[in-house]
Amino acid sequence: MPKRIAAYGEVMMRLQVPGYASLAQESHLNYSFSGTGVNIASAIARFGHTGFLVSTLPDNPLGEAAISYLRKLGIGTSLISRGGKYVGMYFLENGFGVRPGRVTYTDRLGSSFNTAADEMYDFGAIAESVDMIHFCGITLSMNDTVRGQMKTLAREVKARGGTVVFDCNYRPSLWGADRYDFAKPHYEEMLSLADIVFMNEKDALYILGMETTREDRNEQLQELIPQVAAKYNITVASGTHRKINGDNTHSLRGYLYTDGVFYFSQTLTFSVHDRIGAGDAYASGVLHGISEGYEPGRTVDFAAAAAMLAHTVTGDTPTANEREVLQAMSQHMSDVER
């Protein structure tokens, strides 16, 4: 059955340098609107669910442009508040070969979303309107007001029997000095509220301070994720491992852990056109699989294929529908490790 799925997060203006030029070389930029919440809500809508965004946009022509763009993506805008004057912006330079891509942010903290007071949201009404809500660790890093809004909304949804989703998406540069000590209690609180979590062994090691004697990433994952799930009463944990190859291709493998069992997708190797937003495509694939009652192995295969397709299109926001993802999936069954 289709679900009502919301994502709480900031709408950002993406300003992209064409081709593989640098900001210093190019005099033209292409703009669009994006953000983790935008990507999740849009992908969910393409999979046949009702996707909402919970956010705040300025009440000016820039905000109107963003609203228009979101509607073209199929995102429900009824839960978006209007106020303030600014949207956050970032500049994207595409990488090539040994030169990595680069994202440069402007003053995100001054955006309408990051300065919105609690009164801008009717938390109870929002919680009544959705079956599931997605939160992101990038949003968690912004400021105390936004963190409080995340936690309040998560509690309201959970109290009404809804599903809370949290993507760790830890970015050290956003947390400032003493970042690990500062971030850890906020992550722990969100993990305790979440039913579905997106993370891997690096999050367990560096955010939560867990320890392991194993050196192989896959072995670390299979040791630490069950401990995290048990401690925070997490129903589903999922994530990916990525390898960047020397020929400008990437290899990606997804995992899903539930009911004490790991499920792994096959390793997919593909060329990369635009990497930004692929993690959101993967997360959306998992949420769709769970909402549709897919078997766990099929869910992780679907999510990995959705992430692969997201690398093939320009822009942050995934564009594939369910039929296109199913066409891209391999016929091989996922591995199961007990």
C-alpha positions as CSV (number, residue, x, y, z in Angstrom):
1,M,0.0,0.0,0.0
2,P,1.3,3.5,-0.8
3,K,2.4,5.4,2.3
4,R,2.5,9.1,3.3
5,I,6.2,9.7,3.8
6,A,7.7,13.0,4.8
7,A,11.2,14.3,5.0
8,Y,12.3,17.1,7.3
9,G,15.1,19.2,5.9
10,E,16.5,22.3,4.3
11,V,15.9,23.3,0.6
12,M,19.2,24.4,-0.9
13,M,20.0,26.1,-4.1
14,R,22.6,24.0,-6.0
15,L,24.9,26.1,-8.3
16,Q,26.8,23.7,-10.5
17,V,29.8,24.5,-12.7
18,P,29.2,23.0,-16.2
19,G,31.3,20.1,-17.3
20,Y,34.5,19.5,-15.4
21,A,35.7,23.1,-15.1
22,S,36.5,24.8,-11.8
23,L,34.8,27.8,-10.3
24,A,37.8,29.9,-11.2
25,Q,37.6,28.8,-14.8
26,E,33.9,29.1,-15.5
27,S,31.7,32.2,-15.7
28,H,28.3,30.4,-15.9
29,L,26.5,28.3,-13.4
30,N,23.4,26.1,-13.6
31,Y,21.0,26.3,-10.7
32,S,18.4,23.9,-9.2
33,F,17.0,23.2,-5.8
34,S,17.9,20.2,-3.7
35,G,18.7,18.8,-0.3
36,T,18.4,15.5,1.4
37,G,14.7,16.0,2.2
38,V,14.0,17.1,-1.3
39,N,15.7,14.0,-2.7
40,I,13.9,11.6,-0.4
41,A,10.4,13.1,-0.9
42,S,10.8,13.2,-4.7
43,A,12.1,9.7,-5.0
44,I,9.4,8.4,-2.7
45,A,6.8,10.2,-4.9
46,R,8.2,8.6,-8.1
47,F,7.8,5.2,-6.4
48,G,4.1,5.8,-6.0
49,H,3.9,7.1,-2.5
50,T,2.8,10.5,-1.3
51,G,6.0,12.4,-0.5
52,F,6.0,15.5,1.6
53,L,8.7,18.0,2.6
54,V,8.7,19.6,6.0
55,S,10.7,22.8,5.8
56,T,10.6,26.6,5.8
57,L,11.2,28.7,2.7
58,P,11.4,32.5,2.3
59,D,8.2,34.4,1.4
60,N,9.7,36.0,-1.6
61,P,10.3,35.2,-5.3
62,L,13.2,32.9,-4.4
63,G,10.9,30.9,-2.2
64,E,8.3,30.8,-5.0
65,A,10.9,29.5,-7.4
66,A,11.8,26.7,-4.9
67,I,8.2,25.8,-4.4
68,S,7.6,25.6,-8.1
69,Y,10.6,23.4,-8.5
70,L,9.5,21.1,-5.7
71,R,6.0,20.7,-7.2
72,K,7.6,19.7,-10.6
73,L,9.3,16.9,-8.7
74,G,6.0,15.7,-7.4
75,I,6.6,16.7,-3.8
76,G,3.7,17.7,-1.6
77,T,4.3,21.3,-0.3
78,S,1.5,21.6,2.2
79,L,3.8,21.1,5.2
80,I,6.2,23.8,4.1
81,S,6.1,27.1,6.1
82,R,7.0,30.5,4.7
83,G,9.2,33.0,6.5
84,G,12.6,34.6,6.5
85,K,14.6,35.9,3.5
86,Y,17.2,33.4,2.4
87,V,17.9,29.9,1.2
88,G,21.2,28.0,1.7
89,M,23.3,27.7,-1.4
90,Y,26.2,25.5,-2.4
91,F,28.6,25.4,-5.4
92,L,29.4,22.1,-7.0
93,E,32.5,21.4,-9.1
94,N,32.6,18.0,-10.7
95,G,35.6,15.8,-10.1
96,F,37.4,13.7,-12.7
97,G,40.0,11.0,-12.2
98,V,42.3,11.7,-9.3
99,R,40.7,15.2,-8.8
100,P,37.7,14.8,-6.4
101,G,34.5,16.7,-6.7
102,R,34.2,19.7,-4.5
103,V,31.2,21.3,-2.7
104,T,31.5,24.8,-1.3
105,Y,28.7,26.1,1.0
106,T,27.5,29.6,1.6
107,D,26.1,30.8,4.9
108,R,23.6,28.0,5.5
109,L,22.9,29.1,9.1
110,G,21.2,32.2,7.9
111,S,18.6,30.4,5.8
112,S,14.9,30.5,6.4
113,F,15.0,26.9,7.5
114,N,17.8,27.3,9.9
115,T,16.4,30.4,11.5
116,A,12.7,29.2,11.7
117,A,11.3,29.3,15.2
118,D,9.3,26.3,16.6
119,E,6.1,28.3,16.1
120,M,6.5,27.8,12.3
121,Y,5.6,24.2,12.6
122,D,2.5,22.5,14.0
123,F,4.3,19.3,15.1
124,G,1.1,17.4,16.1
125,A,-0.7,18.1,12.8
126,I,2.4,17.1,10.8
127,A,2.7,13.9,12.7
128,E,-1.0,13.1,12.0
129,S,-0.4,13.7,8.3
130,V,2.3,11.0,7.7
131,D,3.0,7.3,8.2
132,M,6.8,7.7,8.1
133,I,9.2,10.6,8.5
134,H,12.9,10.8,7.4
135,F,15.6,12.8,9.3
136,C,19.2,13.4,8.3
137,G,22.4,13.9,10.2
138,I,23.4,16.9,8.1
139,T,20.3,18.7,9.4
140,L,21.2,17.5,13.0
141,S,24.5,19.5,12.7
142,M,22.9,22.9,12.0
143,N,21.9,24.4,15.4
144,D,20.1,23.7,18.7
145,T,16.8,25.0,17.4
146,V,16.8,22.7,14.4
147,R,18.0,19.8,16.6
148,G,15.1,20.4,19.0
149,Q,12.6,20.5,16.1
150,M,13.9,17.2,14.8
151,K,13.6,15.5,18.1
152,T,10.1,17.0,18.9
153,L,8.8,15.9,15.5
154,A,10.3,12.4,15.8
155,R,8.6,12.0,19.2
156,E,5.3,13.2,17.9
157,V,5.4,10.8,14.9
158,K,6.5,7.9,17.1
159,A,3.8,8.6,19.7
160,R,1.2,8.3,16.9
161,G,2.5,4.9,15.7
162,G,4.4,6.3,12.8
163,T,7.8,5.1,11.6
164,V,10.9,7.3,12.3
165,V,13.8,7.1,9.9
166,F,17.3,8.5,10.6
167,D,20.2,8.7,8.2
168,C,23.4,9.3,10.2
169,N,25.1,11.1,7.2
170,Y,27.8,12.4,9.5
171,R,29.9,15.3,8.1
172,P,32.8,16.2,10.5
173,S,33.3,19.6,8.9
174,L,29.8,20.7,10.0
175,W,30.2,20.0,13.7
176,G,33.2,22.3,14.4
177,A,35.8,21.8,17.2
178,D,35.3,18.8,19.6
179,R,33.0,17.5,16.9
180,Y,32.8,13.9,18.1
181,D,32.0,14.7,21.7
182,F,29.5,17.4,20.6
183,A,27.8,15.2,18.0
184,K,27.6,11.9,19.9
185,P,24.7,12.7,22.4
186,H,22.6,14.1,19.6
187,Y,23.1,11.1,17.5
188,E,22.4,8.8,20.4
189,E,19.1,10.6,21.0
190,M,18.0,10.3,17.4
191,L,19.1,6.7,17.2
192,S,16.9,5.9,20.3
193,L,13.9,7.5,18.5
194,A,14.5,5.8,15.2
195,D,13.0,2.6,13.8
196,I,15.0,2.5,10.6
197,V,18.6,3.8,10.5
198,F,21.1,4.3,7.7
199,M,24.7,3.9,8.8
200,N,27.7,1.7,8.4
201,E,30.6,0.7,10.6
202,K,32.4,4.1,10.3
203,D,29.4,5.7,12.1
204,A,29.6,3.2,14.9
205,L,33.3,3.7,15.3
206,Y,33.7,7.5,14.9
207,I,30.3,8.9,16.2
208,L,29.4,6.4,18.8
209,G,33.0,5.5,19.9
210,M,32.6,1.8,19.6
211,E,35.6,-0.5,19.3
212,T,36.6,-3.5,17.3
213,T,39.8,-5.5,16.8
214,R,38.8,-6.4,13.2
215,E,40.4,-4.6,10.3
216,D,38.3,-5.7,7.4
217,R,35.4,-3.3,6.8
218,N,32.8,-6.0,6.2
219,E,33.8,-7.8,9.4
220,Q,33.6,-4.6,11.3
221,L,30.1,-4.0,9.9
222,Q,28.9,-7.4,10.9
223,E,30.3,-7.1,14.4
224,L,29.1,-3.5,15.2
225,I,25.8,-3.1,13.5
226,P,24.0,-5.8,15.6
227,Q,25.3,-4.1,18.7
228,V,23.9,-0.7,17.6
229,A,20.6,-2.3,16.7
230,A,20.2,-4.0,20.0
231,K,21.3,-1.0,22.1
232,Y,18.9,1.5,20.4
233,N,16.1,-1.0,19.6
234,I,16.5,-0.4,15.8
235,T,14.2,-2.5,13.6
236,V,16.2,-2.1,10.3
237,A,19.8,-0.9,9.7
238,S,21.0,-0.4,6.2
239,G,23.8,1.3,4.3
240,T,26.5,0.9,1.6
241,H,30.1,0.3,1.0
242,R,31.6,2.1,-2.0
243,K,34.9,1.6,-3.9
244,I,36.2,4.2,-6.4
245,N,38.1,2.4,-9.1
246,G,41.0,3.7,-11.2
247,D,39.0,3.8,-14.4
248,N,36.5,6.4,-13.1
249,T,33.9,3.7,-12.3
250,H,32.5,3.1,-8.8
251,S,31.6,-0.2,-7.2
252,L,28.8,-0.2,-4.6
253,R,27.3,-2.9,-2.4
254,G,24.4,-2.4,-0.1
255,Y,23.5,-4.2,3.2
256,L,20.4,-4.5,5.2
257,Y,20.2,-5.9,8.8
258,T,16.9,-6.9,10.3
259,D,15.8,-9.6,12.8
260,G,19.4,-10.7,13.4
261,V,20.2,-11.4,9.7
262,F,22.4,-9.5,7.2
263,Y,21.3,-9.3,3.6
264,F,23.7,-8.0,1.0
265,S,23.1,-6.8,-2.6
266,Q,25.5,-7.9,-5.3
267,T,28.4,-5.5,-5.9
268,L,27.4,-3.2,-8.8
269,T,30.1,-1.5,-10.8
270,F,29.1,1.5,-13.0
271,S,30.2,4.7,-14.6
272,V,29.5,7.9,-12.7
273,H,27.9,11.0,-14.2
274,D,26.8,12.8,-11.0
275,R,27.4,11.2,-7.6
276,I,25.6,13.8,-5.4
277,G,22.3,12.4,-4.0
278,A,22.9,8.7,-4.7
279,G,22.8,7.9,-1.0
280,D,19.4,9.4,-0.8
281,A,18.3,7.2,-3.7
282,Y,19.5,4.2,-1.9
283,A,17.7,5.2,1.3
284,S,14.5,5.8,-0.7
285,G,14.8,2.4,-2.3
286,V,15.0,0.8,1.2
287,L,12.0,2.8,2.4
288,H,10.0,1.8,-0.6
289,G,10.9,-1.9,-0.3
290,I,9.9,-1.9,3.4
291,S,6.6,0.0,2.7
292,E,5.7,-2.4,-0.1
293,G,6.5,-5.5,2.0
294,Y,9.4,-6.7,-0.2
295,E,11.6,-9.5,1.3
296,P,14.8,-8.0,2.8
297,G,17.0,-9.4,0.1
298,R,14.8,-7.9,-2.6
299,T,14.7,-4.6,-0.8
300,V,18.5,-4.2,-0.6
301,D,18.8,-5.2,-4.3
302,F,16.2,-2.6,-5.2
303,A,17.9,0.1,-3.2
304,A,21.4,-0.7,-4.7
305,A,19.9,-0.5,-8.2
306,A,18.2,2.8,-7.4
307,A,21.5,4.2,-6.1
308,M,23.3,3.0,-9.3
309,L,20.7,4.7,-11.5
310,A,21.0,8.0,-9.5
311,H,24.7,8.2,-10.6
312,T,23.6,8.4,-14.2
313,V,21.5,11.6,-14.1
314,T,22.4,15.3,-13.6
315,G,21.4,16.8,-10.3
316,D,20.9,15.6,-6.7
317,T,17.4,14.4,-7.1
318,P,16.7,10.7,-8.2
319,T,14.5,10.4,-11.2
320,A,14.0,6.7,-11.6
321,N,10.5,5.1,-11.0
322,E,9.9,1.6,-9.7
323,R,9.7,0.1,-13.1
324,E,13.0,1.6,-14.2
325,V,14.7,0.4,-11.0
326,L,13.3,-3.1,-11.4
327,Q,14.6,-3.2,-14.9
328,A,18.1,-2.3,-13.7
329,M,18.1,-5.0,-11.0
330,S,20.1,-8.2,-11.5
331,Q,18.4,-11.5,-11.4
332,H,20.8,-12.8,-8.8
333,M,19.5,-13.2,-5.3
334,S,21.1,-11.4,-2.4
335,D,23.6,-13.2,-0.1
336,V,22.5,-14.0,3.4
337,E,24.9,-14.2,6.3
338,R,23.6,-15.4,9.7
